[in-house]
Amino acid sequence: MQEIIRQFAIPERPNYISQRDEEHVFRAAFQSRIPLILKGPTGCGKTRFIEYMAYQLQLPLITVSCHEDLTAGDLVGRYLWKDDETVWYDGPLTLAVRYGGICYLDEIVEARKDTVVIIHSLTDDRRMLYIDKTGEVVRAHPDFMMVLSYNPGYQSIVKDLKPSTKQRFTSLLFDYPGVEVETSIIQSESGLSAEMSRRMAEMGANIRQLKGYGLDEGVSTRLLVYVGRLIQQGLSPYTACLSAISHTLTDDQEIRTSIVDIIKLYFGDFLAEESLKLAAQRENIHTSDEADSQ
């Protein structure tokens, strides 16, 4: 089992740029054995931050993507049939508790309420997990840490953590990075030039201003990086933005038109160039067809 937990180690340093004091807060929470909640919009760097901190602290990182069908058994473990007998297998939560590491429950509000209850005894001074199927009480390893995350933008009365659960944690608030930091992220993640990366970051900041005016969620840093990678593969900046941003963020035609207008402000100069290339390609095809017919 210890070999299994080692597989969750982060082998290489993740590319993460600190924005405020989040690294200091995380280290203080880990050393104090205080569980942590990360709150922030989609694609703003919550998961990358956790990977970075796991690497810095040399801890295994076990990530569970929560959903409405997630059961307590999925987290704790279950008996499975092997070699004509039933054998107990630790789940991801039990692995982290028993051997040490970060158990990261991503989008925790998507999990069933009865599933969330099992973490209560791990998020107070007891730091213990009771496995009812085996009758075992597992005391948390000194290096065990519980981390949750969710997007407050999707929060509702139905999908929210109970106050009794929230108050077992300390919290870090994440948001999309400022233009300077996001420029650095886009450049380092995609390989674009500094000038193009800055254009991308400024465009992203403007598109995010549409949130609340028909757009449910602003463009994530992740999508901006995707645009950069598409450009590096030969797509024009305008086409890459259409594909990764406007076509992805919304199906509402009016909102999509507004996003396209913003894209044109920053990459409209490439639109004329792209039109000329397409016209040249059509002319070449037409000429080739005429030659073949002769």
N, C-alpha and C positions, 0 to 999 in steps of 0.2 A: 504493500500500500504506500510505503514511503517513496518507492520508485514512481508510483502514479502521481503523487503530489509534486514531485520534482518536474514532471512534464509541464506543469503550469507556470514555471519560471519564465520571466521575460528575458530572452537571450540577448537582445540588442537594445541600446538606449533609444527609446521612442523620441521622435522629433516633437518636442513640446516647448513652447515659449511662455514663461510665466508672465502673468498680467498684473497681479497684485501680490498679496501675501498668502496665496492659497497653499503653497508648498510648506510654509512655516506653520500654518494652522493644521495642515494634515499631519505633520511630524509631531506636533504637540498633542493632537488627539490620539495618535498611535501610541505615543509614550505614556499617555495618561489612561490608555485603554478605554477611550470614549468612542462609541460608534459614530458614524458620520453620514449625513445626507447631502447629496449633491443635487442642486436644483438649477435648471437652466433649459433653454430651448434646444430643439433638435439640431445636432451637428455643430454645437458650439465648443466642443472639446472635452466634455466630461469624461468620456471613456478613455480618450488619449491621456488625460491627466492621471487617471487611476493607473494606467499602464506605466506611465512615467514614474509615479511614486512607488509602484511595486518594484520597478527596476532600481530606483534609488535606494530603497530599503532592503533590496535583495529578498523579496518575499514572493512566494507563489501567488498568482492571481487567478481565482476561480470565478468566472463570470456566468451568471444565470440570466437569460433574457426572460423576464416574467410575462405571463399571459394568463388568460382567464381559466385555462384548464390545468394550470400548474397546481399540483397537490403537495401536501406536506411530505408524502412519500417520495416525490420527485426530488425534494431537497435533502431529506434525512437519509433515505436509502430503502432497500427492500430485500426480501429473500428472493433468490432466483434458483432455478433447478439446474444443477450441474453434477455430472458423474453420478447419477442416481441418488442424489441427495440435495436438500435445500441448503444454500449457502448465502450468508448475509453479505451484501455489498453496500458500503458506505455511499451515500449520496454526496453531492458537491458541498453542501453545508457541513456535513459531518466530517468530510475530509479536511476542510479548513480548520474546523474546531479541534479535531484530534491532533493534526500534525503542524498546525500553524500556517498562516497565510491570510490573504484578503479574500473574503467572500463578498462578491459584488453583485447585488441584485438590481439589475437594470430595469427601469420602468416599473418600480415596485407597485404602483397604484393599479397596474393591470392584473396583479395576482389576486386570488380569492382571499376574502377576509380571514377565513379559517386557516389559511396557509401562513399569513403574516403573523398570526398569534404565536407560532412556534418560536419566533425569534426573540420574544419578550424576555425569556430567562437568560438569553445571551447578551442582552443589551442593558443589563443593570449590574449591580455588584456581584451577583451570583456567577455570571459568566459560565453557565452550564447548559447542556443539552440533554434532555431526557428522551431516550429512544424507547417508546412504549412496546414496540414489537419484540425487543430483546431484553427489556428491563434494565438496560445499561444507562448509567449517568456519565456523560462525557464532560469532564472539566476542560474548559478552553485552554489551549496552548497559550503560553505567554505572548507569542507572536500572532495570535488570531486577532483579526479586525473585521467588523461588519460595516459595509458601506452600501448604502442605497442610493438610487437616483430616480428622478422623474422630471417631467416637463410641466411646470405649473401652468403653462398656456393651455394644456388639455385638461386641467383640473376641473372637477365638478363635485357636487355634493355626493353623487353616487360613487365616483372614483376619487377618493381622497383618503389619506391616512388618518386614523383616529388621533385625537389630541394625546391620548394615553401612549400611543406609539411614537408620535413626533417628539414628545418631551423626553424620550430616552436617548435622543441624539443631539449632537451639535450639527450645524449646517454650514455649507459653503454655497454662495450664490454665484452662478456663472452666467455670462452673457456673451454675445458676439464680441470679438476683440475690436479695438479701435483700428482705424485705417493703417496706422504705422505698423502695429503688430500683425494685422491681417496681411499686409503687403509682404512682410517677412515670411509668414507661414505659406502663402501662395507660392512665393518664389522658391522657398526651400523644398516644398512638397512636389511642385510641378516642373521646376527648372525654367520657368519663364524669366524674362528679363525683369529688372527692378521697375522699369517704366510701365511695362504691360501689367505687372502684378499690382502696381499701385492703381492703375486704371480699373482693374478688376475689383479691388477692395473698395474704391470710391463708388463704383457702380453698385456693389452689394449693399453699401450703406444707404444708398438712395432707394433701392428696391425695398429694403426693410421698412421704409417709411410708409409703405402701402399696407402694412399689417394693421388690421383694425378697420381698414377701408375696403373690405372685400377679400383681402388676402389673409388666410388663416395663420400662416407662419412665414416669417421672413426667409430669405435665401440663406442657407447655412454656409459656413466656411468650407465644409466638405464639398458642397456643390461647386463653389468657386474653384477649389482645387481640381475638381473633375474637369471643369472648363479648361483650365491650364493644361491638363494632361491631354485633352482632346486636341488642343491647339498644337501641342508638341507632336501629335501624330499626323499633323498635316491639315486639320480642319481650319477654316478661317475663323477668327475670333467671333464674328457675327453668327456664323452657323453653330459654333460650339456653344455659344450663349443661348441660342434658341433651343438647342437640343437638351442641354443640361439644366437650364433655368426656366425659361418661359413655358416650355412644354411639360416640365416636371411639376412646377409649383401649383398650377391651377388648370382647371378645365373650363373656367368661366372666360368667355371670349373677351368681354370688356376688360377684365383684370389682365388677361394675357396681353391685350393690346397696349395697356399702360406699361406693362413690363417691357414689351418690345420697344416702346418709345424711349424708355430709359436706356435700354441696350444700344439703341441707335445714337444716343447722345455720346456714348463712350466709344462705340466701335462702328459707327455709321460710315467712317471713312473706309473701312474694309468692305462695306457693302457694295460700293461702286466698283472696287477692284474685283470682287467676287463676280459681279454681273458681267464684267468684261471677260473674265476667264470662262464663264459659262457660255457666253456668246461665241468665244473662240472655239470652245469644244464642240458646240453645235455646228459651227462652220466647217470644222475639220471632219465631223461625221458626215455632213452633207456632201462635202467634196469627195470623201472616200466612197460614199454610196454611188455618186455619179461615175467615178472611175471604175467601180466594179460593174456597173451596168453597161459601160462601153466595152 
